[in-house]
Amino acid sequence: MDTKICLTSLALLGACACRSHLELQEVLSCNERKNHPVSTLSIPGTAEKYAALPPAERIFSLEQSLAGGMPAPMDILLVQLAKQFPEQKIILTCSRSGSIVDTWNRYAAEKIFSGKNFDAAGERAGFLTAEFGPAAVEMAEYFRLLERRITAAGALSGIGRPSVPQLCDIYDRDFLDSLEKILSVAAAKHDNELIRQEQHFFAQKKVEIIAQLNANIKKAYANSGKTSEFSSLYGDPADIKTTLQVDADDKQLMLTLTAAEPAAPELKISKPRPRDFADMWAEDGFEVFLIPDPAAPQNGWQFIINSRGSLWDARHTRVGACDMSWSAKNARVKFAELDKGWQVTLIIPWQDLGFTRMPAAPFLANIYRNRAIRGIGRTSYAWSPIYAGAYYQPAKFGKIIWQGGIE
């Protein structure tokens, strides 16, 4: 059973932790009330929303991290919470099983809500030195990376849409590997039971996170006859329907993209253009990114097809730059106006991509729809959500599987 700690604001708390324990047991005899993760205070506008809650609903969890990921140091957010409710009682819940980061959060909460000045850097340094001795430097870096990632994800969620970030917006395998390496170095430097416990906790959490990341990867299977729908860049349901269908044989790849469009065709900004028209990206259309080797995400191809069926293509050799002199010489586009929509099929011979036949390994891929209609603000949609930032984000791309639906 979770051990819960109830802490009141500066105006109400002046007693020891044991009094808080007893008070909490009386306040929360059941778990019917909703807990608000303290971590969500990193999201712009959330503190104001919580301030408007009735006092009985101001119950916060110290352990629930954004998207259910790794716990992160919460002292910065706890200070914000204390300032938000200077006169009212608030409740913090936590358990004594889990990460050493949760232990720090409990320790910091008691210090912050004691009414005394809280020196965050000094308190954390003292805590880590006391717990980890010669490995304090490594554990400080472990704390710092977790804190930076969760606060960055919260800040990012304020761009475009103030929503709670998804797991893939916070974590990736490289980040998890870096945390694991830090713990290994700390364990080698100091034989400490807490470090071993953290390694065990982290190993379990890493398995959970990777499983969730894998489950959330957008996938399309060639020749399945099924369409896959686009969402907003943030993963929300799109306000207008866009679909992808993938077909392939040993000669060529075929991507069929269908765009619903209630606006009249004459309102399209795009026009019939010559091949590789420089400003095609600014028009109504699709942008297709294909990466054949996940181990070399800097190498891939980009295609833009506007809503008149015109084509632009280039090759990527490093992230953020592309070689526009390259062309898939035999690529072509089939274009059709539909009733309240339009459709393109991009056909690319495998030989143009350096293959003699349909490849065995899946491609990383993403496809975006840029809707640009006169009188309507420009909107972007994605097959695999990227949440914010540049379109070329391979870590957030989906997969196109070629060989019989087997990865």
SEBA-58378 format. One record per residue (C-alpha): x negated, y negated, z negated; residue in one letter. Coordinates in steps of 0.02 Angstrom, whole numbers, padded with zeros to 5 digits, always signed. Each point is the difference from the previous one (the first is absolute). Layout:
N
XYZA;...
//
This chain:
407
+00000+00000+00000M;-00060-00174+00041D;-00062-00108-00142T;+00075-00171+00024K;-00064-00164-00067I;+00111-00151-00025C;-00088-00168-00001L;+00087-00165-00029T;-00048-00172+00059S;-00116-00120-00090L;+00142-00077-00097A;+00061+00165-00068L;-00151+00111-00022L;-00112-00020-00148G;-00007+00176-00067A;-00104+00154+00031C;+00021+00127+00139A;+00088+00124-00114C;+00144-00121-00027R;+00015-00015+00189S;+00009+00189+00015H;+00144+00010-00124L;+00090-00144+00082E;-00013+00084+00169L;+00069+00164-00061Q;+00153-00092-00061E;+00020-00102+00159V;-00028+00142+00123L;+00080+00155-00070S;+00041+00050+00178C;-00065-00039+00174N;+00159-00071+00074E;-00075-00171+00028R;-00098-00041+00154K;-00187-00033-00018N;-00084-00130+00110H;-00182+00041+00043P;-00116-00137-00061V;-00098+00028+00162S;+00141-00079+00101T;-00042-00168-00079L;-00138-00007+00133S;+00138-00023+00129I;+00046-00183+00031P;+00169-00048-00070G;+00018+00152-00112T;-00036-00090-00164A;+00138-00125+00037E;+00120+00142+00037K;-00042+00087-00164Y;+00018-00164-00096A;+00181-00007+00057A;+00040+00171-00073L;+00103+00017-00158P;-00112+00029-00153P;+00059+00179-00018A;-00070+00041+00172E;-00176-00068-00030R;-00080+00170-00020I;-00166+00022+00091F;-00106+00152+00034S;-00189-00013-00021L;-00032+00157+00101E;+00108-00006+00156Q;-00115-00059+00136S;+00049-00070+00169L;+00072+00139+00108A;-00040+00127-00135G;-00187-00006+00032G;-00148-00006-00117M;+00020-00106-00157P;-00089-00168+00003A;-00058-00121-00135P;+00148-00110-00044M;-00074-00131-00116D;+00015-00142+00127I;+00181+00046+00028L;+00034+00021-00186L;-00061-00177-00030V;+00122-00056+00134Q;+00138+00099-00085L;-00037-00079-00169A;+00007-00174+00076K;+00162+00041+00089Q;+00089+00046-00162F;-00075-00109-00137P;+00153+00005-00113E;+00088+00164+00037Q;-00032+00179-00049K;-00062+00115+00138I;-00032+00186-00003I;-00147+00093+00075L;+00006+00188+00022T;-00148+00115+00026C;-00062+00175-00041S;-00160+00067-00075R;-00031+00128+00137S;-00084-00054+00160G;-00138-00116+00054S;-00124-00097-00106I;+00068-00150+00096V;+00165+00024-00091D;-00093+00000-00166T;-00078-00167+00047W;+00171-00069+00047N;+00069+00044-00172R;-00153-00074-00084Y;+00012-00160+00103A;+00187-00016-00031A;-00023+00004-00188E;-00136-00132+00012K;+00098-00113+00119I;+00162+00005-00100F;-00089-00024-00168S;+00008-00188+00020G;-00189-00020+00002K;-00105-00060+00146N;-00035+00140+00123F;-00172+00001+00083D;+00035+00123+00141A;-00179+00023+00060A;-00071+00014-00176G;+00136+00117-00062E;-00018+00116+00149R;-00189+00004-00012A;+00011+00041-00185G;+00129+00136+00030F;-00100+00083+00138L;-00163-00008-00097T;+00082+00077-00152A;+00081+00140+00100E;-00134+00039+00130F;-00166-00064-00064G;-00132+00016+00137P;+00135+00032+00131A;+00091-00162-00038A;-00064-00083+00160V;+00070+00137+00111E;+00166+00002-00091M;+00010-00190+00014A;-00014+00021+00189E;+00134+00135-00005Y;+00116-00120-00091F;-00044-00143+00116R;+00039+00096+00159L;+00168+00060-00065L;+00046-00175-00058E;-00054-00083+00162R;+00095+00123+00109R;+00164-00015-00092I;-00005-00190-00012T;-00048-00013+00185A;+00146+00112+00047A;+00117-00106-00103G;-00062-00161+00080A;+00015+00079+00173L;+00183+00041-00030S;+00038-00185-00007G;-00048-00022+00183I;+00153+00013+00108G;+00108+00094-00124R;-00011+00006-00191P;+00017+00188-00019S;-00084+00133-00105V;-00149+00068+00100P;+00003+00180+00056Q;-00131+00127-00053L;-00092-00008+00167C;-00012-00189-00020D;-00101+00022-00159I;-00099+00161+00018Y;-00102+00089+00131D;-00121+00145-00007R;-00155-00110+00004D;+00062-00097-00151F;+00039+00161-00095L;-00169+00072+00046D;-00087-00157-00067S;+00090+00017-00167L;-00046+00184-00010E;-00183-00040+00033K;-00003-00132-00138I;+00069+00127-00125L;-00131+00127+00054S;-00141-00125-00028V;+00072-00047-00170A;+00013+00183-00052A;-00180+00032+00052A;-00059-00149-00100K;+00095+00037-00160H;+00074+00166-00062D;+00163-00071-00062N;+00164+00092-00030E;+00101-00151+00057L;-00089-00004+00167I;+00032+00185+00025R;+00183-00028-00041Q;+00008-00144+00124E;-00080+00109+00134Q;+00132+00132-00031H;+00140-00128+00003F;-00069-00081+00157F;-00019+00167+00091A;+00183+00040-00030Q;+00056-00174+00051K;-00106+00004+00157K;+00084+00160+00057V;+00171-00079-00029E;-00044-00160+00092I;-00076+00089+00151I;+00153+00113+00011A;+00112-00153+00002Q;-00110-00088+00127L;+00007+00152+00114N;+00188+00012-00020A;+00020-00183+00048N;-00104+00009+00159I;+00112-00033+00149K;-00008+00143+00124K;+00060+00030+00176A;-00009+00169+00086Y;-00025+00006+00187A;+00136+00084+00103N;+00117+00016-00149S;+00137-00097+00089G;+00023-00101-00160K;-00010-00188-00018T;-00082-00088-00146S;+00068-00167-00060E;-00097-00159-00038F;+00016-00098-00161S;-00052-00174-00053S;-00187-00024-00027L;+00036+00029-00185Y;+00092+00164+00024G;+00176-00069-00022D;+00139+00055+00117P;-00011-00105+00158A;+00140-00120+00044D;-00009+00055+00181I;-00029+00176+00066K;-00164+00050+00080T;-00054+00180+00035T;-00150+00101+00058L;+00000+00167+00090Q;-00162+00092+00041V;-00025+00124+00142D;-00161+00073+00068A;-00067+00135+00114D;-00174+00046+00057D;-00002-00144+00123K;+00069-00150-00092Q;+00072-00082-00154L;+00172-00081+00007M;+00064-00121-00133L;+00181-00051+00023T;+00046-00156-00097L;+00179-00059-00009T;+00045-00173-00066A;+00178-00051-00043A;+00028-00182+00050E;+00169-00083-00022P;-00063-00163+00076A;+00026-00028+00185A;-00147+00053+00113P;-00026-00179+00058E;-00046-00049-00178L;-00157+00106+00004K;-00160-00100-00012I;-00098+00130+00096S;-00015-00002+00190K;-00069+00122+00129P;-00189-00022-00017R;-00156+00058+00090P;-00099+00141-00081R;-00096-00058-00156D;+00087-00169-00011F;-00095-00086-00142A;+00148-00058-00106D;+00107+00157+00014M;-00014+00024-00189W;+00104-00158-00029A;+00148+00065+00100E;+00144+00115-00038D;-00071+00176+00009G;-00092+00145-00079F;-00179+00019-00060E;-00067+00178-00003V;-00158+00052-00096F;-00076+00173+00022L;-00151+00068-00097I;-00060+00174+00051P;-00118+00031-00146D;+00052-00048-00178P;-00183+00010-00052A;-00040-00141+00122A;+00149-00119-00020P;-00094-00141+00084Q;+00013+00091+00167N;+00167+00000+00089G;+00112-00078+00130W;+00130-00136+00002Q;+00143-00022+00124F;+00127-00141+00011I;+00157+00021+00104I;+00117-00149+00011N;+00188+00008+00019S;-00016-00016+00189R;-00111+00154+00014G;-00168-00090+00024S;-00157+00082-00072L;-00156-00058-00092W;-00133+00118-00068D;-00169-00002-00088A;-00120+00112-00095R;-00050-00025-00183H;-00180+00034-00048T;+00003-00084-00170R;+00139-00057-00116V;+00060-00172+00045G;-00073-00005+00176A;+00046+00078+00166C;-00078+00019+00173D;+00126-00074+00121M;-00106+00049+00151S;+00054+00180-00028W;+00157+00066+00085S;+00093+00163+00008A;-00006-00010+00189K;+00139+00122+00035N;+00117-00050-00141A;+00172-00058+00053R;+00163-00059-00075V;+00178+00052+00039K;+00121-00140-00046F;+00188-00004-00014A;+00128-00129-00054E;+00131+00080-00111L;+00170-00056-00060D;-00050-00112-00146K;-00181+00054+00005G;-00150+00051+00102W;-00118+00148+00013Q;-00177+00032+00055V;-00096+00161+00022T;-00188-00020-00007L;-00084+00140+00097I;-00187+00025-00026I;-00099+00140+00085P;-00112+00089-00125W;-00148-00024+00115Q;+00015-00188-00023D;-00029+00029-00185L;-00147+00117+00026G;+00092+00167-00020F;+00012+00141+00127T;+00166+00059-00073R;+00118-00032-00145M;-00107-00014-00158P;+00015+00122-00143A;-00024-00122-00144A;+00133-00129-00049P;-00027-00184+00039F;+00019-00140-00125L;+00124-00119+00076A;+00109-00149-00029N;+00123-00093+00108I;+00073-00172-00032Y;+00146-00088+00078R;-00015-00188+00016N;+00171-00075+00027R;-00011-00172+00078A;+00166-00068+00062I;+00044-00181+00038R;+00098-00075-00144G;-00046+00144-00117I;-00153+00000-00113G;-00140+00119+00045R;+00013+00164-00095T;-00116+00151-00012S;+00040+00182-00033Y;-00112+00151-00025A;+00009+00186+00030W;-00115+00025-00151S;+00017-00142-00128P;-00155-00104-00037I;+00083-00119-00127Y;-00108-00150+00046A;-00157-00049+00093G;-00072+00037+00171A;+00076+00132+00113Y;-00161+00102+00009Y;+00009+00088-00169Q;-00043+00183+00034P;+00019+00048-00184A;+00186-00037+00018K;+00026+00077+00171F;+00107+00154+00027G;-00044+00158+00097K;+00050+00064+00171I;-00015+00190+00004I;-00023+00079+00170W;-00014+00187-00020Q;+00166+00081-00040G;+00031-00099-00157G;-00150+00078-00088I;-00130-00110-00084E;
//
